[in-house]
Amino acid sequence: MIKLLVYVVSLITSIFAVSGLNINSIFKKNHTLEARLFILILTFSMTYLLANFILDLTNISLI
């Protein structure tokens, strides 16, 4: 249950962080599908990394 809560909070944090990025200069015009896919992959990657960092950090501090 705690793991799920950490992932949900990490997902919300990642979405908030990615929404502030300006990726218009990275992709060519009319390549919206690629840009959206990049944002989706970036968001899920950041969520996974942040959640695992928090869970590992709590496991180390409990020992």
PQR file with spaces between the fields and no chain letter, atoms N, CA, C, O and H, PARSE charges and radii, in Angstrom:
ATOM       1  N    MET     1       0.823   -1.193    0.000 -0.4000 1.5000
ATOM       2  CA   MET     1       0.000    0.000    0.000 -0.0000 2.0000
ATOM       3  C    MET     1       0.873    1.266    0.000  0.5500 1.7000
ATOM       4  O    MET     1       0.590    2.226   -0.716 -0.5500 1.4000
ATOM       5  N    ILE     2       1.919    1.248    0.802 -0.4000 1.5000
ATOM       6  CA   ILE     2       2.817    2.401    0.858 -0.0000 2.0000
ATOM       7  C    ILE     2       3.553    2.555   -0.463  0.5500 1.7000
ATOM       8  O    ILE     2       3.777    3.671   -0.929 -0.5500 1.4000
ATOM       9  H    ILE     2       2.148    0.468    1.384  0.4000 1.0000
ATOM      10  N    LYS     3       3.927    1.433   -1.062 -0.4000 1.5000
ATOM      11  CA   LYS     3       4.624    1.474   -2.349 -0.0000 2.0000
ATOM      12  C    LYS     3       3.746    2.117   -3.421  0.5500 1.7000
ATOM      13  O    LYS     3       4.227    2.912   -4.228 -0.5500 1.4000
ATOM      14  H    LYS     3       3.744    0.525   -0.683  0.4000 1.0000
ATOM      15  N    LEU     4       2.470    1.773   -3.429 -0.4000 1.5000
ATOM      16  CA   LEU     4       1.535    2.365   -4.389 -0.0000 2.0000
ATOM      17  C    LEU     4       1.405    3.858   -4.158  0.5500 1.7000
ATOM      18  O    LEU     4       1.372    4.631   -5.115 -0.5500 1.4000
ATOM      19  H    LEU     4       2.079    1.127   -2.773  0.4000 1.0000
ATOM      20  N    LEU     5       1.332    4.273   -2.913 -0.4000 1.5000
ATOM      21  CA   LEU     5       1.229    5.690   -2.593 -0.0000 2.0000
ATOM      22  C    LEU     5       2.479    6.453   -3.046  0.5500 1.7000
ATOM      23  O    LEU     5       2.378    7.568   -3.559 -0.5500 1.4000
ATOM      24  H    LEU     5       1.359    3.645   -2.135  0.4000 1.0000
ATOM      25  N    VAL     6       3.645    5.853   -2.857 -0.4000 1.5000
ATOM      26  CA   VAL     6       4.893    6.481   -3.294 -0.0000 2.0000
ATOM      27  C    VAL     6       4.905    6.624   -4.810  0.5500 1.7000
ATOM      28  O    VAL     6       5.339    7.654   -5.325 -0.5500 1.4000
ATOM      29  H    VAL     6       3.727    4.947   -2.441  0.4000 1.0000
ATOM      30  N    TYR     7       4.443    5.623   -5.525 -0.4000 1.5000
ATOM      31  CA   TYR     7       4.400    5.705   -6.986 -0.0000 2.0000
ATOM      32  C    TYR     7       3.403    6.757   -7.468  0.5500 1.7000
ATOM      33  O    TYR     7       3.676    7.466   -8.437 -0.5500 1.4000
ATOM      34  H    TYR     7       4.090    4.786   -5.106  0.4000 1.0000
ATOM      35  N    VAL     8       2.267    6.867   -6.814 -0.4000 1.5000
ATOM      36  CA   VAL     8       1.276    7.868   -7.222 -0.0000 2.0000
ATOM      37  C    VAL     8       1.810    9.279   -6.976  0.5500 1.7000
ATOM      38  O    VAL     8       1.670   10.155   -7.829 -0.5500 1.4000
ATOM      39  H    VAL     8       2.045    6.291   -6.026  0.4000 1.0000
ATOM      40  N    VAL     9       2.418    9.496   -5.815 -0.4000 1.5000
ATOM      41  CA   VAL     9       2.992   10.805   -5.518 -0.0000 2.0000
ATOM      42  C    VAL     9       4.130   11.114   -6.495  0.5500 1.7000
ATOM      43  O    VAL     9       4.273   12.253   -6.941 -0.5500 1.4000
ATOM      44  H    VAL     9       2.531    8.784   -5.122  0.4000 1.0000
ATOM      45  N    SER    10       4.933   10.110   -6.823 -0.4000 1.5000
ATOM      46  CA   SER    10       6.020   10.308   -7.781 -0.0000 2.0000
ATOM      47  C    SER    10       5.486   10.621   -9.169  0.5500 1.7000
ATOM      48  O    SER    10       6.057   11.443   -9.885 -0.5500 1.4000
ATOM      49  H    SER    10       4.817    9.186   -6.461  0.4000 1.0000
ATOM      50  N    LEU    11       4.405    9.978   -9.548 -0.4000 1.5000
ATOM      51  CA   LEU    11       3.791   10.250  -10.855 -0.0000 2.0000
ATOM      52  C    LEU    11       3.280   11.686  -10.929  0.5500 1.7000
ATOM      53  O    LEU    11       3.492   12.374  -11.927 -0.5500 1.4000
ATOM      54  H    LEU    11       3.941    9.310   -8.966  0.4000 1.0000
ATOM      55  N    ILE    12       2.615   12.129   -9.882 -0.4000 1.5000
ATOM      56  CA   ILE    12       2.111   13.497   -9.863 -0.0000 2.0000
ATOM      57  C    ILE    12       3.264   14.497   -9.907  0.5500 1.7000
ATOM      58  O    ILE    12       3.193   15.501  -10.615 -0.5500 1.4000
ATOM      59  H    ILE    12       2.443   11.569   -9.071  0.4000 1.0000
ATOM      60  N    THR    13       4.319   14.222   -9.154 -0.4000 1.5000
ATOM      61  CA   THR    13       5.486   15.095   -9.155 -0.0000 2.0000
ATOM      62  C    THR    13       6.158   15.114  -10.519  0.5500 1.7000
ATOM      63  O    THR    13       6.583   16.173  -10.982 -0.5500 1.4000
ATOM      64  H    THR    13       4.377   13.405   -8.579  0.4000 1.0000
ATOM      65  N    SER    14       6.259   13.977  -11.161 -0.4000 1.5000
ATOM      66  CA   SER    14       6.890   13.901  -12.480 -0.0000 2.0000
ATOM      67  C    SER    14       6.067   14.636  -13.535  0.5500 1.7000
ATOM      68  O    SER    14       6.625   15.316  -14.396 -0.5500 1.4000
ATOM      69  H    SER    14       5.914   13.117  -10.786  0.4000 1.0000
ATOM      70  N    ILE    15       4.767   14.504  -13.474 -0.4000 1.5000
ATOM      71  CA   ILE    15       3.905   15.218  -14.421 -0.0000 2.0000
ATOM      72  C    ILE    15       4.056   16.714  -14.231  0.5500 1.7000
ATOM      73  O    ILE    15       4.121   17.463  -15.205 -0.5500 1.4000
ATOM      74  H    ILE    15       4.313   13.951  -12.775  0.4000 1.0000
ATOM      75  N    PHE    16       4.112   17.151  -12.985 -0.4000 1.5000
ATOM      76  CA   PHE    16       4.282   18.577  -12.707 -0.0000 2.0000
ATOM      77  C    PHE    16       5.629   19.073  -13.233  0.5500 1.7000
ATOM      78  O    PHE    16       5.710   20.161  -13.804 -0.5500 1.4000
ATOM      79  H    PHE    16       4.058   16.542  -12.194  0.4000 1.0000
ATOM      80  N    ALA    17       6.677   18.285  -13.046 -0.4000 1.5000
ATOM      81  CA   ALA    17       8.012   18.688  -13.494 -0.0000 2.0000
ATOM      82  C    ALA    17       8.102   18.721  -15.014  0.5500 1.7000
ATOM      83  O    ALA    17       8.698   19.643  -15.572 -0.5500 1.4000
ATOM      84  H    ALA    17       6.612   17.401  -12.583  0.4000 1.0000
ATOM      85  N    VAL    18       7.532   17.751  -15.685 -0.4000 1.5000
ATOM      86  CA   VAL    18       7.619   17.674  -17.147 -0.0000 2.0000
ATOM      87  C    VAL    18       6.738   18.740  -17.804  0.5500 1.7000
ATOM      88  O    VAL    18       7.034   19.199  -18.908 -0.5500 1.4000
ATOM      89  H    VAL    18       7.048   17.003  -15.232  0.4000 1.0000
ATOM      90  N    SER    19       5.671   19.127  -17.133 -0.4000 1.5000
ATOM      91  CA   SER    19       4.784   20.134  -17.731 -0.0000 2.0000
ATOM      92  C    SER    19       5.471   21.492  -17.854  0.5500 1.7000
ATOM      93  O    SER    19       5.034   22.334  -18.638 -0.5500 1.4000
ATOM      94  H    SER    19       5.431   18.754  -16.237  0.4000 1.0000
ATOM      95  N    GLY    20       6.515   21.710  -17.105 -0.4000 1.5000
ATOM      96  CA   GLY    20       7.235   22.966  -17.185 -0.0000 2.0000
ATOM      97  C    GLY    20       8.299   23.012  -18.263  0.5500 1.7000
ATOM      98  O    GLY    20       8.904   24.058  -18.492 -0.5500 1.4000
ATOM      99  H    GLY    20       6.869   21.025  -16.467  0.4000 1.0000
ATOM     100  N    LEU    21       8.533   21.893  -18.927 -0.4000 1.5000
ATOM     101  CA   LEU    21       9.550   21.853  -19.976 -0.0000 2.0000
ATOM     102  C    LEU    21       9.017   22.420  -21.287  0.5500 1.7000
ATOM     103  O    LEU    21       7.852   22.231  -21.637 -0.5500 1.4000
ATOM     104  H    LEU    21       8.041   21.043  -18.741  0.4000 1.0000
ATOM     105  N    ASN    22       9.885   23.112  -21.996 -0.4000 1.5000
ATOM     106  CA   ASN    22       9.546   23.614  -23.328 -0.0000 2.0000
ATOM     107  C    ASN    22      10.272   22.740  -24.346  0.5500 1.7000
ATOM     108  O    ASN    22      11.465   22.920  -24.592 -0.5500 1.4000
ATOM     109  H    ASN    22      10.831   23.266  -21.712  0.4000 1.0000
ATOM     110  N    ILE    23       9.546   21.798  -24.932 -0.4000 1.5000
ATOM     111  CA   ILE    23      10.174   20.859  -25.862 -0.0000 2.0000
ATOM     112  C    ILE    23       9.933   21.224  -27.312  0.5500 1.7000
ATOM     113  O    ILE    23      10.282   20.460  -28.212 -0.5500 1.4000
ATOM     114  H    ILE    23       8.577   21.652  -24.731  0.4000 1.0000
ATOM     115  N    ASN    24       9.343   22.377  -27.545 -0.4000 1.5000
ATOM     116  CA   ASN    24       9.046   22.782  -28.926 -0.0000 2.0000
ATOM     117  C    ASN    24      10.302   22.932  -29.765  0.5500 1.7000
ATOM     118  O    ASN    24      10.280   22.675  -30.969 -0.5500 1.4000
ATOM     119  H    ASN    24       9.060   22.997  -26.814  0.4000 1.0000
ATOM     120  N    SER    25      11.385   23.341  -29.148 -0.4000 1.5000
ATOM     121  CA   SER    25      12.612   23.549  -29.917 -0.0000 2.0000
ATOM     122  C    SER    25      13.348   22.243  -30.197  0.5500 1.7000
ATOM     123  O    SER    25      14.235   22.211  -31.049 -0.5500 1.4000
ATOM     124  H    SER    25      11.403   23.550  -28.170  0.4000 1.0000
ATOM     125  N    ILE    26      13.002   21.184  -29.507 -0.4000 1.5000
ATOM     126  CA   ILE    26      13.692   19.899  -29.686 -0.0000 2.0000
ATOM     127  C    ILE    26      13.160   19.173  -30.924  0.5500 1.7000
ATOM     128  O    ILE    26      13.931   18.586  -31.682 -0.5500 1.4000
ATOM     129  H    ILE    26      12.281   21.211  -28.814  0.4000 1.0000
ATOM     130  N    PHE    27      11.854   19.215  -31.124 -0.4000 1.5000
ATOM     131  CA   PHE    27      11.226   18.452  -32.202 -0.0000 2.0000
ATOM     132  C    PHE    27      10.894   19.347  -33.387  0.5500 1.7000
ATOM     133  O    PHE    27      10.712   20.556  -33.237 -0.5500 1.4000
ATOM     134  H    PHE    27      11.227   19.692  -30.509  0.4000 1.0000
ATOM     135  N    LYS    28      10.819   18.749  -34.542 -0.4000 1.5000
ATOM     136  CA   LYS    28      10.444   19.462  -35.751 -0.0000 2.0000
ATOM     137  C    LYS    28       8.951   19.785  -35.712  0.5500 1.7000
ATOM     138  O    LYS    28       8.192   19.183  -34.953 -0.5500 1.4000
ATOM     139  H    LYS    28      10.967   17.767  -34.663  0.4000 1.0000
ATOM     140  N    LYS    29       8.550   20.736  -36.534 -0.4000 1.5000
ATOM     141  CA   LYS    29       7.137   21.094  -36.610 -0.0000 2.0000
ATOM     142  C    LYS    29       6.339   19.923  -37.154  0.5500 1.7000
ATOM     143  O    LYS    29       6.834   19.133  -37.958 -0.5500 1.4000
ATOM     144  H    LYS    29       9.167   21.226  -37.150  0.4000 1.0000
ATOM     145  N    ASN    30       5.103   19.823  -36.705 -0.4000 1.5000
ATOM     146  CA   ASN    30       4.151   18.782  -37.110 -0.0000 2.0000
ATOM     147  C    ASN    30       4.589   17.379  -36.711  0.5500 1.7000
ATOM     148  O    ASN    30       4.176   16.405  -37.340 -0.5500 1.4000
ATOM     149  H    ASN    30       4.701   20.464  -36.052  0.4000 1.0000
ATOM     150  N    HIS    31       5.413   17.258  -35.682 -0.4000 1.5000
ATOM     151  CA   HIS    31       5.799   15.956  -35.144 -0.0000 2.0000
ATOM     152  C    HIS    31       5.262   15.843  -33.715  0.5500 1.7000
ATOM     153  O    HIS    31       6.008   15.585  -32.770 -0.5500 1.4000
ATOM     154  H    HIS    31       5.749   18.049  -35.170  0.4000 1.0000
ATOM     155  N    THR    32       3.965   16.040  -33.587 -0.4000 1.5000
ATOM     156  CA   THR    32       3.353   16.058  -32.264 -0.0000 2.0000
ATOM     157  C    THR    32       3.295   14.672  -31.635  0.5500 1.7000
ATOM     158  O    THR    32       3.405   14.541  -30.415 -0.5500 1.4000
ATOM     159  H    THR    32       3.359   16.250  -34.354  0.4000 1.0000
ATOM     160  N    LEU    33       3.125   13.637  -32.451 -0.4000 1.5000
ATOM     161  CA   LEU    33       3.059   12.282  -31.907 -0.0000 2.0000
ATOM     162  C    LEU    33       4.379   11.898  -31.249  0.5500 1.7000
ATOM     163  O    LEU    33       4.390   11.319  -30.163 -0.5500 1.4000
ATOM     164  H    LEU    33       3.036   13.743  -33.441  0.4000 1.0000
ATOM     165  N    GLU    34       5.478   12.216  -31.899 -0.4000 1.5000
ATOM     166  CA   GLU    34       6.787   11.913  -31.329 -0.0000 2.0000
ATOM     167  C    GLU    34       7.028   12.707  -30.044  0.5500 1.7000
ATOM     168  O    GLU    34       7.596   12.187  -29.083 -0.5500 1.4000
ATOM     169  H    GLU    34       5.469   12.686  -32.782  0.4000 1.0000
ATOM     170  N    ALA    35       6.599   13.957  -30.034 -0.4000 1.5000
ATOM     171  CA   ALA    35       6.775   14.800  -28.849 -0.0000 2.0000
ATOM     172  C    ALA    35       5.951   14.279  -27.682  0.5500 1.7000
ATOM     173  O    ALA    35       6.433   14.251  -26.549 -0.5500 1.4000
ATOM     174  H    ALA    35       6.138   14.380  -30.815  0.4000 1.0000
ATOM     175  N    ARG    36       4.730   13.870  -27.940 -0.4000 1.5000
ATOM     176  CA   ARG    36       3.882   13.322  -26.873 -0.0000 2.0000
ATOM     177  C    ARG    36       4.415   11.999  -26.361  0.5500 1.7000
ATOM     178  O    ARG    36       4.369   11.734  -25.159 -0.5500 1.4000
ATOM     179  H    ARG    36       4.339   13.893  -28.860  0.4000 1.0000
ATOM     180  N    LEU    37       4.915   11.174  -27.246 -0.4000 1.5000
ATOM     181  CA   LEU    37       5.500    9.900  -26.829 -0.0000 2.0000
ATOM     182  C    LEU    37       6.746   10.128  -25.989  0.5500 1.7000
ATOM     183  O    LEU    37       6.971    9.421  -25.006 -0.5500 1.4000
ATOM     184  H    LEU    37       4.953   11.389  -28.222  0.4000 1.0000
ATOM     185  N    PHE    38       7.554   11.105  -26.367 -0.4000 1.5000
ATOM     186  CA   PHE    38       8.740   11.456  -25.594 -0.0000 2.0000
ATOM     187  C    PHE    38       8.352   11.921  -24.191  0.5500 1.7000
ATOM     188  O    PHE    38       8.975   11.517  -23.209 -0.5500 1.4000
ATOM     189  H    PHE    38       7.371   11.678  -27.165  0.4000 1.0000
ATOM     190  N    ILE    39       7.339   12.758  -24.094 -0.4000 1.5000
ATOM     191  CA   ILE    39       6.868   13.250  -22.797 -0.0000 2.0000
ATOM     192  C    ILE    39       6.354   12.095  -21.942  0.5500 1.7000
ATOM     193  O    ILE    39       6.621   12.043  -20.742 -0.5500 1.4000
ATOM     194  H    ILE    39       6.833   13.086  -24.892  0.4000 1.0000
ATOM     195  N    LEU    40       5.626   11.182  -22.547 -0.4000 1.5000
ATOM     196  CA   LEU    40       5.097   10.031  -21.822 -0.0000 2.0000
ATOM     197  C    LEU    40       6.218    9.142  -21.287  0.5500 1.7000
ATOM     198  O    LEU    40       6.193    8.740  -20.123 -0.5500 1.4000
ATOM     199  H    LEU    40       5.409   11.224  -23.522  0.4000 1.0000
ATOM     200  N    ILE    41       7.187    8.839  -22.124 -0.4000 1.5000
ATOM     201  CA   ILE    41       8.320    8.003  -21.697 -0.0000 2.0000
ATOM     202  C    ILE    41       9.132    8.713  -20.626  0.5500 1.7000
ATOM     203  O    ILE    41       9.552    8.084  -19.655 -0.5500 1.4000
ATOM     204  H    ILE    41       7.208    9.165  -23.069  0.4000 1.0000
ATOM     205  N    LEU    42       9.357    9.999  -20.784 -0.4000 1.5000
ATOM     206  CA   LEU    42      10.096   10.782  -19.802 -0.0000 2.0000
ATOM     207  C    LEU    42       9.374   10.811  -18.457  0.5500 1.7000
ATOM     208  O    LEU    42      10.003   10.687  -17.406 -0.5500 1.4000
ATOM     209  H    LEU    42       9.016   10.510  -21.573  0.4000 1.0000
ATOM     210  N    THR    43       8.065   10.974  -18.493 -0.4000 1.5000
ATOM     211  CA   THR    43       7.281   11.011  -17.258 -0.0000 2.0000
ATOM     212  C    THR    43       7.342    9.681  -16.522  0.5500 1.7000
ATOM     213  O    THR    43       7.566    9.654  -15.312 -0.5500 1.4000
ATOM     214  H    THR    43       7.554   11.075  -19.347  0.4000 1.0000
ATOM     215  N    PHE    44       7.144    8.576  -17.239 -0.4000 1.5000
ATOM     216  CA   PHE    44       7.184    7.268  -16.587 -0.0000 2.0000
ATOM     217  C    PHE    44       8.582    6.918  -16.089  0.5500 1.7000
ATOM     218  O    PHE    44       8.732    6.283  -15.045 -0.5500 1.4000
ATOM     219  H    PHE    44       6.962    8.598  -18.222  0.4000 1.0000
ATOM     220  N    SER    45       9.594    7.330  -16.828 -0.4000 1.5000
ATOM     221  CA   SER    45      10.970    7.081  -16.386 -0.0000 2.0000
ATOM     222  C    SER    45      11.285    7.848  -15.111  0.5500 1.7000
ATOM     223  O    SER    45      11.877    7.305  -14.178 -0.5500 1.4000
ATOM     224  H    SER    45       9.472    7.847  -17.676  0.4000 1.0000
ATOM     225  N    MET    46      10.890    9.101  -15.080 -0.4000 1.5000
ATOM     226  CA   MET    46      11.124    9.901  -13.880 -0.0000 2.0000
ATOM     227  C    MET    46      10.335    9.368  -12.692  0.5500 1.7000
ATOM     228  O    MET    46      10.828    9.387  -11.564 -0.5500 1.4000
ATOM     229  H    MET    46      10.410    9.542  -15.838  0.4000 1.0000
ATOM     230  N    THR    47       9.124    8.897  -12.931 -0.4000 1.5000
ATOM     231  CA   THR    47       8.313    8.317  -11.866 -0.0000 2.0000
ATOM     232  C    THR    47       8.988    7.089  -11.276  0.5500 1.7000
ATOM     233  O    THR    47       9.084    6.958  -10.056 -0.5500 1.4000
ATOM     234  H    THR    47       8.724    8.883  -13.847  0.4000 1.0000
ATOM     235  N    TYR    48       9.451    6.199  -12.124 -0.4000 1.5000
ATOM     236  CA   TYR    48      10.120    4.982  -11.671 -0.0000 2.0000
ATOM     237  C    TYR    48      11.381    5.300  -10.877  0.5500 1.7000
ATOM     238  O    TYR    48      11.611    4.737   -9.806 -0.5500 1.4000
ATOM     239  H    TYR    48       9.373    6.305  -13.115  0.4000 1.0000
ATOM     240  N    LEU    49      12.190    6.200  -11.408 -0.4000 1.5000
ATOM     241  CA   LEU    49      13.442    6.541  -10.728 -0.0000 2.0000
ATOM     242  C    LEU    49      13.192    7.230   -9.392  0.5500 1.7000
ATOM     243  O    LEU    49      13.854    6.912   -8.404 -0.5500 1.4000
ATOM     244  H    LEU    49      12.004    6.657  -12.278  0.4000 1.0000
ATOM     245  N    LEU    50      12.264    8.152   -9.345 -0.4000 1.5000
ATOM     246  CA   LEU    50      11.979    8.862   -8.110 -0.0000 2.0000
ATOM     247  C    LEU    50      11.376    7.934   -7.060  0.5500 1.7000
ATOM     248  O    LEU    50      11.762    7.985   -5.892 -0.5500 1.4000
ATOM     249  H    LEU    50      11.726    8.411  -10.148  0.4000 1.0000
ATOM     250  N    ALA    51      10.447    7.102   -7.459 -0.4000 1.5000
ATOM     251  CA   ALA    51       9.819    6.183   -6.510 -0.0000 2.0000
ATOM     252  C    ALA    51      10.836    5.191   -5.954  0.5500 1.7000
ATOM     253  O    ALA    51      10.851    4.931   -4.750 -0.5500 1.4000
ATOM     254  H    ALA    51      10.133    7.060   -8.407  0.4000 1.0000
ATOM     255  N    ASN    52      11.676    4.642   -6.809 -0.4000 1.5000
ATOM     256  CA   ASN    52      12.685    3.696   -6.317 -0.0000 2.0000
ATOM     257  C    ASN    52      13.713    4.382   -5.432  0.5500 1.7000
ATOM     258  O    ASN    52      14.193    3.784   -4.469 -0.5500 1.4000
ATOM     259  H    ASN    52      11.663    4.853   -7.786  0.4000 1.0000
ATOM     260  N    PHE    53      14.059    5.624   -5.742 -0.4000 1.5000
ATOM     261  CA   PHE    53      14.975    6.373   -4.887 -0.0000 2.0000
ATOM     262  C    PHE    53      14.374    6.572   -3.500  0.5500 1.7000
ATOM     263  O    PHE    53      15.057    6.369   -2.496 -0.5500 1.4000
ATOM     264  H    PHE    53      13.669    6.110   -6.525  0.4000 1.0000
ATOM     265  N    ILE    54      13.115    6.962   -3.434 -0.4000 1.5000
ATOM     266  CA   ILE    54      12.461    7.186   -2.144 -0.0000 2.0000
ATOM     267  C    ILE    54      12.340    5.879   -1.369  0.5500 1.7000
ATOM     268  O    ILE    54      12.610    5.843   -0.168 -0.5500 1.4000
ATOM     269  H    ILE    54      12.560    7.127   -4.250  0.4000 1.0000
ATOM     270  N    LEU    55      11.938    4.809   -2.044 -0.4000 1.5000
ATOM     271  CA   LEU    55      11.801    3.517   -1.360 -0.0000 2.0000
ATOM     272  C    LEU    55      13.146    2.993   -0.876  0.5500 1.7000
ATOM     273  O    LEU    55      13.232    2.473    0.236 -0.5500 1.4000
ATOM     274  H    LEU    55      11.720    4.838   -3.019  0.4000 1.0000
ATOM     275  N    ASP    56      14.179    3.114   -1.670 -0.4000 1.5000
ATOM     276  CA   ASP    56      15.510    2.688   -1.240 -0.0000 2.0000
ATOM     277  C    ASP    56      16.036    3.543   -0.103  0.5500 1.7000
ATOM     278  O    ASP    56      16.696    3.035    0.805 -0.5500 1.4000
ATOM     279  H    ASP    56      14.109    3.537   -2.574  0.4000 1.0000
ATOM     280  N    LEU    57      15.756    4.810   -0.144 -0.4000 1.5000
ATOM     281  CA   LEU    57      16.200    5.713    0.904 -0.0000 2.0000
ATOM     282  C    LEU    57      15.534    5.372    2.231  0.5500 1.7000
ATOM     283  O    LEU    57      16.177    5.422    3.280 -0.5500 1.4000
ATOM     284  H    LEU    57      15.220    5.222   -0.881  0.4000 1.0000
ATOM     285  N    THR    58      14.264    5.029    2.190 -0.4000 1.5000
ATOM     286  CA   THR    58      13.571    4.661    3.420 -0.0000 2.0000
ATOM     287  C    THR    58      14.051    3.306    3.930  0.5500 1.7000
ATOM     288  O    THR    58      14.098    3.088    5.140 -0.5500 1.4000
ATOM     289  H    THR    58      13.742    4.989    1.338  0.4000 1.0000
ATOM     290  N    ASN    59      14.411    2.385    3.022 -0.4000 1.5000
ATOM     291  CA   ASN    59      14.934    1.095    3.460 -0.0000 2.0000
ATOM     292  C    ASN    59      16.300    1.243    4.119  0.5500 1.7000
ATOM     293  O    ASN    59      16.596    0.546    5.089 -0.5500 1.4000
ATOM     294  H    ASN    59      14.373    2.562    2.039  0.4000 1.0000
ATOM     295  N    ILE    60      17.126    2.131    3.611 -0.4000 1.5000
ATOM     296  CA   ILE    60      18.458    2.351    4.193 -0.0000 2.0000
ATOM     297  C    ILE    60      18.330    2.995    5.557  0.5500 1.7000
ATOM     298  O    ILE    60      19.056    2.638    6.484 -0.5500 1.4000
ATOM     299  H    ILE    60      16.886    2.697    2.822  0.4000 1.0000
ATOM     300  N    SER    61      17.412    3.943    5.690 -0.4000 1.5000
ATOM     301  CA   SER    61      17.278    4.642    6.960 -0.0000 2.0000
ATOM     302  C    SER    61      16.631    3.763    8.027  0.5500 1.7000
ATOM     303  O    SER    61      16.806    4.020    9.218 -0.5500 1.4000
ATOM     304  H    SER    61      16.822    4.234    4.936  0.4000 1.0000
ATOM     305  N    LEU    62      15.895    2.742    7.628 -0.4000 1.5000
ATOM     306  CA   LEU    62      15.292    1.833    8.599 -0.0000 2.0000
ATOM     307  C    LEU    62      16.282    0.831    9.156  0.5500 1.7000
ATOM     308  O    LEU    62      16.055    0.280   10.233 -0.5500 1.4000
ATOM     309  H    LEU    62      15.753    2.534    6.660  0.4000 1.0000
ATOM     310  N    ILE    63      17.373    0.580    8.451 -0.4000 1.5000
ATOM     311  CA   ILE    63      18.360   -0.414    8.888 -0.0000 2.0000
ATOM     312  C    ILE    63      19.210    0.097    9.993  0.5500 1.7000
ATOM     313  O    ILE    63      20.090   -0.615   10.475 -0.5500 1.4000
ATOM     314  H    ILE    63      17.557    1.027    7.576  0.4000 1.0000
